[in-house]
Amino acid sequence: MTIQLEAAQKMLLDMVQTLGTEVLPLAQCSQRVLAETVTAELNFPPFDRSPLDGYAVIAADVQAARPDSPVVLRQIDMIAAGSVSRAVITSGTACRIMTGAPLPSGATGVVRVEDTDFADGMVRIFAGGGIDQNICRAGEEIAAGEEVIQAGTVINAGVMGMLAVLGKACPLVYKKPKVSLLATGSELVSPDMPLAPGKIRNSNSYMLSGQVENAGGRPAFLGQARDEVEAIASVIAAAPACDMTITTGGASVGDYDLIGEVFARLGIDILFEKVSIKPGMPVLAGVKSGKMFIGLSGNPAAASISFETLIRPVLLKMGGRQRWQRPKIRATLARDFCKSSEARRFVWAYWWQDGKAMLVEPLHYQGNGMLKSAMGANCLIVIPTGTPPLASGSEVDIELLAEGVVR
Amino acid sequence: MTIQLEAAQKMLLDMVQTLGTEVLPLAQCSQRVLAETVTAELNFPPFDRSPLDGYAVIAADVQAARPDSPVVLRQIDMIAAGSVSRAVITSGTACRIMTGAPLPSGATGVVRVEDTDFADGMVRIFAGGGIDQNICRAGEEIAAGEEVIQAGTVINAGVMGMLAVLGKACPLVYKKPKVSLLATGSELVSPDMPLAPGKIRNSNSYMLSGQVENAGGRPAFLGQARDEVEAIASVIAAAPACDMTITTGGASVGDYDLIGEVFARLGIDILFEKVSIKPGMPVLAGVKSGKMFIGLSGNPAAASISFETLIRPVLLKMGGRQRWQRPKIRATLARDFCKSSEARRFVWAYWWQDGKAMLVEPLHYQGNGMLKSAMGANCLIVIPTGTPPLASGSEVDIELLAEGVVR
């Protein structure tokens, strides 16, 4: 049974749960997904503070100060960053204050040190207008009680800094989905082995491991298995626990006879067998005891697209993300695309801007192997079902790859 | 001395060398940078092979085959993927062949199994046109001797697969630059400590650690140091070896008096002190024994932009990348930007496409703290020197962040 991509996505997404959580030191949280909504316990800044080096004063005292008619005040204290002064500013007095230091009691403005001159305990103020703006107010950036970061947020550099501001030294983050990868095919050998006649190296497991990592998962390698139900089933059954198992390759007539038998042998319930996309139509999806089992084509072009369109969203959801769509934009084909597309088609491609036009070049053209295309891609072109060959200049949808190539 | 951004970038890039290399198991190489150009030792595919399940035949034998007038051939062998047949196809004979199996000697085409019928050792062929296309030729994707992947390539999923194809089980990759991070400021406490009066938490080191990781580096935390030359110098002097040391914060008048003294005490030669950008002008850059020392502002807005514009390219070069520019496009402001820009200005922003228009919204507006802007950004707006306030609808350059937010 062939089903539509959206139906297949929904079936898988509805089936999986977001994984459990773990507490990690903040230093290890870059690019992880936050599993708790973080509320500010305190204002930030926690106190009125000076954004510059200068003198804390009563603003009304110095409002009339001019270079040719300075106001003279008595310095009563000096406040370094990190220190608190017990001084109280009254009319006629000032406090030397450093960047980041808390404002002393009574102060209503800060004069820049460049606009002052100090001698014998007295400071002369040469400019005093608008100095009430030179205060960072408590709670100006963050108010106590504010929900500052939502659960499901990817921890980028800004979020790292904000978690530190909020004192979240050990945030709760989602676990990374662990994905076992098994390549099936009697022709396959590990990349570290010499090639006997008739053999090729297992590349699908390595390509998919990169895709799993990009989707926030942890790949686990189960190696290669011969095209025998017993051999494949026993490797899967003996594998360490994981959240998802992906096989590549089937055998003989109807790509999934063999993997279908393996899944049956292991008591895995089949959800669907084919998805209406090209490449990547054969996708045997099954479930057992809440764990997901996916059989992909042994053709790298098909396996990589099935993964991107169908499996990646599932891993992102498992890993706690709120969104699993890639950024999508319209772009103009810079080269003919000669194939017609009976099913929705995905094409590895490279986009760039020329003037105001967003251009895109399909990389999967004649003579260029699929892995070469995937190596150089920074987007995927999405061509709707029933589209004839497309001439250069046609408009297409593209999905941007964050981990794409810059040239 | 204030220097232009390009001059500062060039000075730093010219000073640093690409780091050394290490050999890693391929499974650990995702997103690392390849340090060797990889040449194919063999053709790929290594032999003529069948892309489908069917029958290997002599194409001329079956050219006239039609559903109502099948051609009948004698099956002389069956070839599974991974096996080699000693059979020789002669006129009147055929070999059953599986996807990925090597073509037997003499065969010049493969008939799809769907177009055949088998009984009693004989196969009936119902369609035989164009079957010479059903062969993947040896070397069709990769020719022996071809330079397939260049040194400096970032190992994405496609490259992972290609390295496996080529038998590079343990590629040579560049080491990741190790960057020590020290926050200076007597007001700073670690994020896991309670806040005494006048104190705030060290957020810069955590924000920068995220930026270092995004630039392919390995952050090392040196904690916080009080605003004292001796304290700061001794932490830096005692730190484990690294490729670059970044401090944040200085103290008192002229942001870098203190760090300038620290660098002098440590015998670090100063390259420059200020760069003509906003925010992020104060950047004290120094070098000693080939190691780089950078003093950034304690203001997170300034530190983050100095890092993105100036330090990130240096880390990318150290880590073996050939390119350190971000993808840059033109976009249209979707909101007024009220500040004028005497120096080149960088603004955290969010871009999206609306119809064919690329729109961008500056996030660093009034009332929104800098870290909140960085949390939600997917690009940086670059505003040239001497630009007045910009009205909604103005065109601007934006640099895309790969690790940006999707909403």
Interface residues (C-beta under 8 A of the other chain):
Chain A: L26 A27 S30 Q31 L42 F44 P45 P46 F47 D53 A80 A81 G82 S83 V84 M98 T99 G100 A101 P102 V113 E140 E141 I142 V148 I149 T153 V154 I155 N156 A157 G158 V159 M160 G161 M162 L163 A164 V165 L166 G167 K168 A169 C170 G185 S186 E187 L188 S190 P191 D192 L195 P197 G198 K199 I200 R201 N202 S203 N204 S205 Y206 M207 L208 S209 G210 Q211 E213 N214 P219 F221 R226 D227 A251 S252 V253 G298 P300 S304 R323 Q325 R326 P327 I329 R330 W348 W352 Q353 G355 K356 M358 G369 L371 K372 S373 A374 M375 G376 A377 N378 A402 E403 G404 V405 V406 R407
Chain B: L26 A27 S30 Q31 L42 F44 P45 P46 F47 D53 A80 A81 G82 S83 V84 M98 T99 G100 A101 P102 V113 E140 E141 I142 V148 I149 T153 V154 I155 N156 A157 G158 V159 M160 G161 M162 L163 A164 V165 L166 G167 K168 A169 C170 G185 S186 E187 L188 S190 P191 D192 L195 P197 G198 K199 I200 R201 N202 S203 N204 S205 Y206 M207 L208 S209 G210 Q211 E213 N214 P219 F221 R226 D227 A251 S252 V253 G298 P300 S304 R323 Q325 R326 P327 I329 R330 W348 W352 Q353 G355 K356 M358 G369 L371 K372 S373 A374 M375 G376 A377 N378 A402 E403 G404 V405 V406 R407
